[in-house]
Amino acid sequence: MTAAPSDDVVALEEQRDFLLRSLEDLERERAAGDLADDDYATLRDDYTVRAAEALRALEAARGEAAPAAAPVRRRRRVAVFAGVVAFAVVAGLVAAASLGARQAGDSATGGISTRQTPSQQAQACIPKLQTEGPGKAIPCLQAVLDDDPRNVVALTWLAWSIDLAVEAGGLSPEQTQQLQDSSSALIDRAVEVNPDYSYARAFRAILAFRHGDPALAKQYLAEFEANSPSPDARGVMEQMKLAERIDAALSGDPSTTTTPGATATTTTSPPG
């Protein structure tokens, strides 16, 4: 006999469903001309972040309620998640090095202390993907965007974090699509804000592939290559073999995975 879900699980499921319905309502209001673009973007980002947080909280609550359930499946999920995050961590470390910025409290020449820029603050959120998961990275990145809505680093990594949060499961196909649309919208905005930020273009290609559109991923990968990407970003993309995976998917290879990053590791230290 299956045990009834706890009150916490029921409440979180209701919160998740409410937020996802709210996202759908926003789309309808915008399509009807009842919502300005700026208001739409602000509300969509807020609902998306809150929905992703609810997903992570729901996964944790379900794990506490049924710790012995499906251990093999959970181990596989953890392994897949850890592999996917491996790319995020590698890219984050390299991006941090390429920014070459001092942390708050460090001294510049002459002994003057510096304050963290929004991009530095966003960069500090990225390790949370490895240590604490998307549920911690998401609010950290959103806090940066609250102060700097056009911060390309925060937009890029928030899109990636939300996409990883979807892997917690427990969503209908419609709900999954809604959150994936939101992560795609965030990464598109990142590219619009700063077309020269290599990781925004890299993640746009990756997300298109993860979302099951290898043709669009191939287009975005070509745009990534055409915009003089940083050697670090190109190296990570080559290590993932994204181009080969895209070509295999377009050729109909059934073994092709749509979760690039599962084998992404590196032994190369980020440039200093």
SEDOMAR-310731 format. One record per residue (C-alpha): y, z, x; residue in one letter. Coordinates in steps of 0.02 Angstrom, whole numbers, plus 50000, padded with zeros to 5 digits. Layout:
% residues N
YZXA
...
END
This chain:
% residues 272
500005000050000M
501704995150070T
502935009450086A
504585007949994A
506075004350105P
507185019050148S
508885021550070D
509695016650236D
508745000250242V
509184996250061V
511025000050092A
511064989250247L
510204974950157E
511504976050019E
512904976250149Q
512174961050238R
511974951350076D
513734955850019F
514504949850182L
513524933650182L
514024930350002R
515814933850052S
515684920450186L
515064908150056E
516504912949940D
517744909750082L
517064892150104E
517274888549919R
519034895649913E
519544885550064R
518784869649992A
519724872649830A
521364874749924G
521554892949873D
521524899750050L
522644895450198A
521784890250359D
522434905350456D
521864917650322D
520184908750312Y
519904909950500A
520384928350506T
519274933250359L
517814922550417R
517824930450590D
517904947850515D
516474944850392Y
515424936150524T
515584950350648V
515214963450515R
513704953650453A
513014952250630A
513264970950655E
512344974250491A
510894963450551L
510704973550710R
510834990050617A
509554983850491L
508334979250629E
508534996550706A
508315005250537A
506754995250499R
506044999450670G
506305017950642E
505555017050468A
503975008050526A
503725010850713P
501895005750710A
502114989450614A
501724972850698A
501784978750879P
501234961850946V
502564952450850R
503894964750906R
503364963151088R
503494944251073R
505214945750994R
505814957351132V
505124945551265A
505974930451186V
507604939951164F
507574946151344A
507264928451405G
508684921251303V
509864934851359V
509394931051539A
510434915351531F
511884924851454A
511854937751592V
511724924851731V
513144914551657A
514174930151628G
514004936051807L
514464918951873V
515924917451753A
516544934651806A
516494929351987A
517384912951950S
518794922251862L
519074931552024G
520094944751935A
520324962951982R
519764976651865Q
520954989351791A
521455002351917G
521144991252069D
522574989152189S
523394972752228A
524244969352393T
525584982552415G
524614995852319G
525164990752144I
523854994752011S
523394980951890T
522974981751705R
521494972251633Q
521944955651555T
521124950851388P
519934939451481S
519434953651597Q
519164964651444Q
518064951251366A
517114949151528Q
516744967751529A
515894965851360C
514614953151422I
513434965251513P
513184974151346K
512114959351295L
510844964551427Q
510974983351414T
511294986151229E
511084969551139G
512254958951030P
512594973550913G
513634981751050K
514354965951127A
514994959350960I
516244973250917P
516784973951099C
517224955451097L
517994956450924Q
519164970250985A
519804958151117V
520094944750985L
521024957150876D
522334958151013D
522174940351078D
521474928750941P
521484913651056R
520584921551202N
519334908351255V
518154920251345V
518004931651193A
517804916951073L
516444909251180T
515404924851206W
515644930951027L
514894914450967A
513414916751083W
513174935151035S
513174931350849I
511894917650875D
510774929850967L
511004942850830A
510284930550703V
508634931850797E
508434949550731A
507624941250580G
507564946650399G
508714932550342L
508454918950216S
508664901050277P
510344900450188E
510944916450272Q
510364910450442T
511304894150416Q
512874903450366Q
512924913750526L
512464898950634Q
513904889250555D
515054903650601S
514474904050781S
514714885150791S
516474886850719A
516914900050849L
516294889450994I
517224874250926D
518804884550922R
518504890251100A
518394872151158V
519974868051060E
520914882751137V
520404878451315N
519454862051340P
519314865951526D
518304881951505Y
516604875851562S
515594889451476Y
516334885351306A
515744867251323R
514064873051394A
513744884951249F
514264871751123R
512874860551187A
511634874951190I
512044880651013L
511884863150944A
510144862151021F
509654879450960R
510234874650786H
509054859850784G
510234845450818D
509724837850986P
510764822150957A
512354832550940L
511804843151087A
511644827351193K
513414822251143Q
514094839351188Y
513134839651352L
513914822851397A
515644829951357E
515234845051466F
514824833751612E
516324822451581A
517574836851591N
517284841651773S
516304857651739P
516304871351869S
514854870151992P
514264887251933D
514154881951750A
513314865551796R
512054874751904G
511564886451762V
511384871751642M
510284862351766E
509214877751790Q
508934878551602M
508404860151604K
509384857551444L
509544838751470A
507664836951488E
507354847651334R
508574837451232I
507764821051284D
506044828051245A
506624833551072A
507394816451037L
505764808251090S
504814818750963G
503914830051087D
503194843950975P
503124856251120S
505004856151142T
505814873151114T
507494874951027T
507834891451114T
508494886451285P
508704900951402G
506964908151380A
506534903851559T
508254904851635A
508244915751790T
509104914551955T
508944921552130T
510624914952184T
511994927752199S
513624923552108P
514954916652223P
516164929352289G
END
